[in-house]
Amino acid sequence: MALLIPVLAACTPAAADDFTFVAHRGGHEAYPESSQEALAAAAAAGFPVEFDLRQLEDGQWAVAHDAETGKTVVGASGPIDEITTAQWESATITEDGREGHPATWDWVVTQMPENVLLVPELKDPLIAPAKFAQAVKLAGLEDRVVVQSFDFGKAKELAELGLDTLFLTKADSPEKATEIAAAGIAFVGPSNETSESRLRSFHDAGLTVWVWTVNDQASAEALRGGGYVDGVFTDKPVALSGS
């Protein structure tokens, strides 16, 4: 069933001045992160929507960052891969007095607007690149998905399978910008602790650079004004974008 979600802000472009604000886990401004409500609200406000995928017991993919449910999920508990789709869909997410509903990949495919960029991370090693690429193509989402991974081998495989791919890096990741670009990977997601010189190297290699995770206005403005970063992942897309 589709949710009717109030729009957080006017539907203005999320990439003003060619700078993109990606809603990290759907954002954390009005609804619990990773919930249907958070994803839908970010999409309604015009932001690319980032989310993590993990495999449920029966093979469906849950939108979930952690391998276990933790305290925020009520109605289902334990490792994600031991929870069925029915159990996951009947649970609720509670956070800071707010409530939402868990999402799945099928929910994302059927309920998210057609003009919204989807930025999933394959968090679970059980989700094989070939299987994910097949799912994207079966859903006709090749032009709407930028898939992420911290695993360089997996990122290369996803790119070889024809998907727009973002390789996530840490400040001390060994891969060079030229190596990433040569693998056919178009996007890179450096941590916010990455040096300016390394960020510039990514930019100079022709990669689209989205830094994670940036939640303060000063940092966002500095990166936006530097000319070598194309966007940020943020829990606060509305606040930081000024929408």
C-alpha positions in Angstrom: 0.0 0.0 0.0 1.4 3.4 -1.0 2.0 5.9 1.8 0.8 9.4 1.7 3.7 11.3 3.1 3.7 15.1 3.7 6.3 16.9 1.7 9.1 18.2 4.0 9.7 21.2 1.8 8.8 22.6 -1.6 9.9 20.3 -4.4 13.0 22.3 -5.5 16.0 20.7 -7.3 18.3 18.9 -4.9 21.2 19.7 -7.1 21.3 23.5 -7.0 24.4 24.9 -8.6 25.3 21.3 -9.7 25.8 20.3 -6.0 23.9 17.3 -4.9 22.5 16.6 -1.5 21.9 12.9 -1.1 19.4 11.9 1.6 21.5 9.5 3.7 19.2 6.6 4.8 16.3 8.8 3.7 17.3 11.6 6.1 16.7 12.0 9.8 14.8 15.2 10.0 11.1 14.2 10.3 11.0 10.4 10.3 13.1 7.5 11.6 16.0 6.8 9.2 15.6 4.0 6.7 11.8 3.9 7.2 9.3 4.0 4.4 8.3 7.5 5.6 11.8 8.9 5.5 12.6 7.5 2.0 9.3 8.7 0.6 9.6 12.2 2.2 13.1 12.6 0.8 12.0 11.6 -2.6 9.0 13.9 -2.5 11.3 16.8 -1.7 13.4 15.9 -4.8 16.6 14.4 -3.2 18.4 11.4 -4.4 17.7 8.7 -1.8 20.4 6.6 -0.2 19.7 3.3 1.7 21.3 0.1 2.7 20.2 -3.4 1.6 20.4 -6.7 3.6 19.0 -10.0 2.8 16.0 -11.4 4.8 15.6 -15.1 5.6 13.4 -15.8 2.5 15.6 -13.9 0.0 13.8 -10.5 -0.1 16.1 -7.5 0.6 15.4 -5.3 3.6 16.3 -1.6 3.8 18.5 -1.9 6.9 22.0 -0.6 7.8 22.9 -3.0 10.7 23.1 -6.8 10.5 20.7 -7.0 13.5 17.6 -5.1 14.3 18.7 -3.3 17.4 16.4 -1.3 19.7 14.6 0.8 17.1 12.8 -2.0 15.4 9.7 -3.2 17.3 8.0 -6.4 16.3 11.0 -8.2 14.8 14.3 -8.9 16.5 17.6 -10.6 15.9 19.8 -10.9 12.8 18.2 -9.6 9.6 18.9 -12.8 7.7 16.8 -14.7 10.2 13.7 -12.5 9.8 11.1 -13.2 7.1 9.6 -10.6 4.8 6.3 -10.9 6.6 7.8 -10.3 10.0 9.9 -7.4 8.6 6.9 -5.7 7.0 4.7 -6.1 10.1 7.3 -4.4 12.4 7.6 -0.7 13.2 10.6 1.6 13.6 10.6 3.9 16.6 13.1 6.6 17.1 13.1 9.8 19.2 9.3 9.5 19.7 8.7 9.1 15.9 7.4 6.0 14.2 7.8 4.5 10.8 7.6 1.3 8.8 10.4 -0.9 7.6 11.0 -0.9 3.8 12.1 -3.6 1.4 13.7 -3.4 -2.1 10.3 -4.4 -3.6 8.7 -1.5 -1.7 11.3 0.9 -3.1 10.8 -0.4 -6.7 7.0 -0.1 -6.6 6.5 3.0 -4.4 9.3 5.5 -5.0 8.6 8.1 -7.7 9.9 7.4 -11.2 12.0 10.7 -11.3 14.0 9.9 -8.1 17.6 8.7 -8.1 18.1 5.6 -5.9 21.5 5.2 -4.2 21.5 1.7 -2.6 24.5 0.3 -0.8 25.0 -3.5 -0.9 25.7 -3.8 2.8 25.2 -7.6 2.9 27.7 -10.0 1.3 24.8 -12.3 0.6 23.6 -9.9 -2.1 25.7 -10.9 -5.2 26.5 -8.1 -7.7 25.1 -10.2 -10.6 21.9 -10.9 -8.7 21.5 -7.2 -7.9 22.2 -6.1 -11.4 19.6 -8.5 -12.7 17.0 -7.1 -10.3 17.8 -3.6 -11.4 17.5 -4.5 -15.1 14.3 -6.5 -14.5 12.8 -3.4 -12.8 13.9 -1.1 -15.6 15.9 1.0 -13.2 19.3 1.2 -15.0 19.0 5.0 -15.4 17.8 5.5 -11.8 20.3 3.6 -9.7 23.8 4.4 -8.5 24.8 1.4 -6.5 27.5 1.7 -3.7 30.0 -0.6 -2.2 33.1 -0.3 0.1 34.5 -3.4 -1.6 36.6 -2.4 -4.6 36.3 -5.8 -6.2 32.5 -5.7 -5.9 32.4 -2.1 -7.2 34.4 -3.1 -10.2 32.1 -6.1 -10.9 29.0 -3.9 -10.6 30.4 -1.4 -13.1 31.3 -4.2 -15.4 27.7 -5.4 -15.2 26.6 -2.1 -16.6 25.4 -0.3 -13.4 26.4 3.2 -12.5 28.6 2.5 -9.5 29.9 4.5 -6.5 33.0 3.2 -4.7 32.9 4.2 -1.0 36.3 5.0 0.5 37.8 5.9 3.9 40.5 8.4 4.5 43.2 5.7 4.4 41.8 3.6 1.5 44.7 2.5 -0.7 42.9 2.7 -4.1 44.1 5.6 -6.3 41.8 7.9 -8.2 43.1 6.8 -11.5 42.7 3.1 -10.5 39.1 3.7 -9.6 38.3 5.6 -12.8 40.1 3.0 -14.9 37.7 0.3 -13.5 34.8 2.1 -15.1 33.5 3.4 -11.8 31.9 6.8 -12.3 31.3 7.9 -8.7 33.4 7.9 -5.5 32.1 8.4 -2.0 35.0 9.6 0.3 34.6 9.9 4.0 34.4 13.4 5.4 37.9 12.8 7.0 39.5 12.6 3.5 42.2 15.2 2.8 41.6 18.0 0.3 44.4 16.7 -1.9 42.8 13.3 -2.2 39.4 14.8 -2.9 41.0 16.9 -5.6 42.6 13.8 -7.1 39.2 12.2 -7.4 37.8 15.2 -9.1 40.8 15.5 -11.5 40.4 11.9 -12.5 36.9 12.7 -13.8 35.0 11.0 -10.9 31.8 12.4 -9.5 32.6 13.1 -5.8 30.0 12.7 -3.1 31.4 13.0 0.4 29.9 11.1 3.4 28.4 11.9 5.9 28.2 15.7 6.2 25.6 17.1 8.7 26.9 20.6 9.5 26.3 23.7 7.4 29.9 25.0 7.5 31.4 21.8 6.2 28.8 21.5 3.5 29.4 25.1 2.3 33.1 24.7 2.4 32.9 21.5 0.2 30.3 23.2 -2.1 32.5 26.2 -2.6 35.8 24.3 -3.2 35.0 23.3 -6.7 36.3 19.7 -6.3 33.3 18.0 -4.6 30.0 17.4 -6.4 27.7 16.6 -3.5 27.4 15.2 0.0 25.5 12.4 1.8 23.6 14.0 4.7 21.1 13.1 7.3 19.8 16.7 7.0 19.2 17.3 3.3 16.5 19.9 3.8 18.4 21.9 6.3 21.7 21.8 4.5 20.3 22.5 1.0 18.2 25.4 2.2 15.1 23.9 0.5 
